[in-house]
Amino acid sequence: MTAVSRDLAGNSARATEVEGHGVFSVFDGLMLAGVTPQLIATFCESEADEVDAWRKGDTQAPMGRVVFLTLVLSHMVDELVRTYDDWEPASKAWHLHMQECLEKGKKILENKEALNQGAPAGAFRQGERFFGEWLERDSVKDWSREAASRVALGTDTTGLEIGD
């Protein structure tokens, strides 16, 4: 069954619903985790316009890239948990903001993993290879820590403002 969903920016996106799970975009999860659309394009070694078309549902993203971005989202959720655990004392609003980002990110990840189950084996191998290469670059560039800090500092890409 094909369904239309709306991403965080309000754009419609077509996706296949699996076993009654709602349709969630890996792009929404990455945005919640502080990963900007430009960074996603950099991660995928693609043009920003191409990634934007995937995000909006205008063109279908290659399954290898979808698997790769799902693995990146999983890594980013882990990084948000580490950031939350390591952060100095903060306001209640900050804790609520981080908890909401974590809960939504985990929910999107769970649904995306369920949707990915029907992917061909080659897509999983390709996504895992892309992810391994990305991890090496992330260890040098520190993208994941930067994105998690962006969320923690209230300058995430969701447009939410947090305060005391």
Number of C-alpha atoms within 10 A of each C-alpha: 8 10 12 14 18 16 19 16 11 9 12 16 21 19 18 14 17 17 9 7 13 16 22 22 25 24 25 23 29 27 25 29 32 28 26 17 18 15 15 20 16 13 20 18 10 12 12 16 12 14 23 17 14 18 22 20 19 14 14 16 14 12 17 21 19 23 25 25 24 25 20 25 27 21 16 25 25 17 19 26 15 13 17 18 9 9 11 7 8 9 11 11 12 19 16 12 19 24 15 13 23 21 13 17 23 17 14 25 23 15 18 24 16 14 19 16 12 9 13 11 11 11 18 19 14 16 23 19 14 20 23 14 12 17 17 11 13 15 11 8 12 12 19 23 18 14 25 26 20 16 26 22 14 18 16 22 19 19 12 12 10 18 11 7
